Each structure stands twice: as C-alpha cells, then as structure tokens.
C-alpha cells in the first residue's frame, strides 16, 4: 500500500446534515462493544465517515476529543477494509462505552466491524 492510502482527507468527512440525518433515520446498524456503526449507501464517489462520542457518557470535552482522535486514527489505518468494496457508504462511528479503552482495542474492534460492513 502506498502512503496516500492512509489519509483521511476533508472530502471523506461526513459533515452534511442531510446525509447524517439519512444515516440515523434509514441506515443499518452493526455494533461490537465499545463501537456502534450506522451506515447507509449513497451516490457520491467517496465514502463519508464521521465519528461521535456522546456527552452523556463523557462529560469532559478533553475525554470526548481524545476518543474521537482514537476513532479517526483507527479508521484511517483500517479504511482499506472499506475501500475494497464496490458500493460507497456514509458511515457514522459512535463510541458507546462508558469508560476509555486502549487504542489497540478500538483498532481491533473497528477493523472487525469494517470487515463485517463489507
């Protein structure tokens, strides 16, 4: 794999309110503790991926931001699991745990969920 395949460019970030609403209303769900993935197919030429950590589980913004960085990094390193597939997805990755876990656990869980998605 070349170095470009390990990037998470602006075009791949899920920011459209319409698309986020579609993912939550019409999308399918898969989960493996501590990660929940909601996804739906869309017509654009790239995958769109967003991450979230509920404020209900982590009151401090520092903790939420740290987990979001871990989720984005795990996606960035394992996105080839998703890009090898023909369809394009809008994906929302949500951290559902109530305590922080090691990055290794997040990487393993996200990798298995992305394989399951395809």
C-alpha positions as CSV (number, residue, x, y, z in Angstrom):
1,X,0.0,0.0,0.0
2,X,1.2,3.5,-0.7
3,X,1.3,6.3,1.8
4,X,-1.7,8.1,0.2
5,X,-4.0,5.3,1.1
6,X,-3.6,6.1,4.8
7,X,-5.1,9.6,4.6
8,X,-8.4,10.9,5.9
9,X,-9.0,13.9,3.6
10,X,-11.6,16.5,4.0
11,X,-13.7,15.0,1.2
12,X,-14.2,11.8,3.2
13,X,-15.6,13.6,6.3
14,X,-19.3,13.2,7.0
15,X,-20.5,16.8,7.5
16,X,-23.7,17.1,5.5
17,X,-26.7,17.5,7.9
18,X,-29.0,15.8,5.3
19,X,-26.7,12.8,4.9
20,X,-26.2,12.5,8.7
21,X,-30.0,12.6,9.2
22,X,-30.4,9.9,6.5
23,X,-27.8,7.7,8.2
24,X,-29.6,7.9,11.5
25,X,-33.1,7.5,10.1
26,X,-32.7,5.0,7.3
27,X,-29.3,3.4,8.0
28,X,-28.4,0.0,9.2
29,X,-26.6,-0.7,12.5
30,X,-23.8,-3.0,13.5
31,X,-22.0,-3.0,16.8
32,X,-19.3,-4.6,18.8
33,X,-18.5,-3.1,22.2
34,X,-17.4,-0.3,22.5
35,X,-18.2,0.8,19.0
36,X,-21.5,1.2,17.1
37,X,-21.6,1.8,13.4
38,X,-24.6,3.2,11.5
39,X,-24.3,3.2,7.7
40,X,-26.2,3.7,4.5
41,X,-25.3,3.6,0.8
42,X,-25.1,6.9,-1.0
43,X,-24.5,8.1,-4.6
44,X,-21.3,10.1,-4.2
45,X,-17.9,8.8,-5.4
46,X,-16.3,8.5,-2.0
47,X,-17.1,7.1,1.4
48,X,-18.1,9.6,4.0
49,X,-17.2,8.9,7.6
50,X,-18.0,10.7,10.8
51,X,-17.2,10.0,14.5
52,X,-19.1,10.9,17.6
53,X,-18.8,10.4,21.4
54,X,-21.9,11.1,23.5
55,X,-21.7,13.8,26.1
56,X,-23.9,11.7,28.3
57,X,-21.1,9.2,28.7
58,X,-18.1,11.6,28.9
59,X,-18.8,14.9,30.5
60,X,-15.3,16.4,29.9
61,X,-14.6,17.6,26.4
62,X,-11.0,16.5,26.7
63,X,-12.0,12.9,27.1
64,X,-14.5,13.1,24.2
65,X,-11.9,14.6,21.9
66,X,-9.3,12.1,22.8
67,X,-11.7,9.2,22.0
68,X,-12.7,10.9,18.7
69,X,-9.0,11.2,17.8
70,X,-8.6,7.4,18.5
71,X,-11.6,6.6,16.4
72,X,-10.4,8.7,13.5
73,X,-6.9,7.2,13.7
74,X,-8.4,3.6,13.8
75,X,-10.5,4.4,10.7
76,X,-7.5,6.0,8.9
77,X,-5.4,2.9,9.4
78,X,-8.2,0.4,8.6
79,X,-10.0,2.2,5.8
80,X,-8.7,-0.2,3.2
81,X,-11.3,-2.7,4.7
82,X,-14.0,-0.4,3.4
83,X,-12.5,0.9,0.2
84,X,-12.0,-2.6,-1.3
85,X,-15.8,-2.8,-1.6
86,X,-17.8,-1.6,-4.7
87,X,-20.5,0.5,-3.0
88,X,-20.0,3.8,-1.3
89,X,-21.2,4.3,2.2
90,X,-22.0,7.1,4.6
91,X,-20.8,5.8,7.9
92,X,-21.2,7.2,11.5
93,X,-18.9,5.7,14.0
94,X,-20.1,6.1,17.6
95,X,-18.3,5.2,20.8
96,X,-20.9,3.6,23.1
97,X,-18.6,2.6,26.0
98,X,-18.8,4.4,29.4
99,X,-15.0,4.2,30.1
100,X,-12.0,4.8,28.0
101,X,-10.3,1.7,26.5
102,X,-6.9,1.2,24.9
103,X,-6.3,2.3,21.3
104,X,-5.4,-1.3,20.4
105,X,-8.9,-2.5,21.5
106,X,-10.5,0.3,19.4
107,X,-8.4,-0.6,16.3
108,X,-9.3,-4.3,16.6
109,X,-13.0,-3.6,17.1
110,X,-13.2,-1.1,14.2
111,X,-11.3,-3.3,11.9
112,X,-13.7,-6.3,12.5
113,X,-16.7,-4.0,12.1
114,X,-15.5,-2.6,8.8
115,X,-14.9,-6.1,7.5
116,X,-18.5,-7.0,8.6
117,X,-19.8,-3.9,6.9
118,X,-18.5,-5.1,3.5
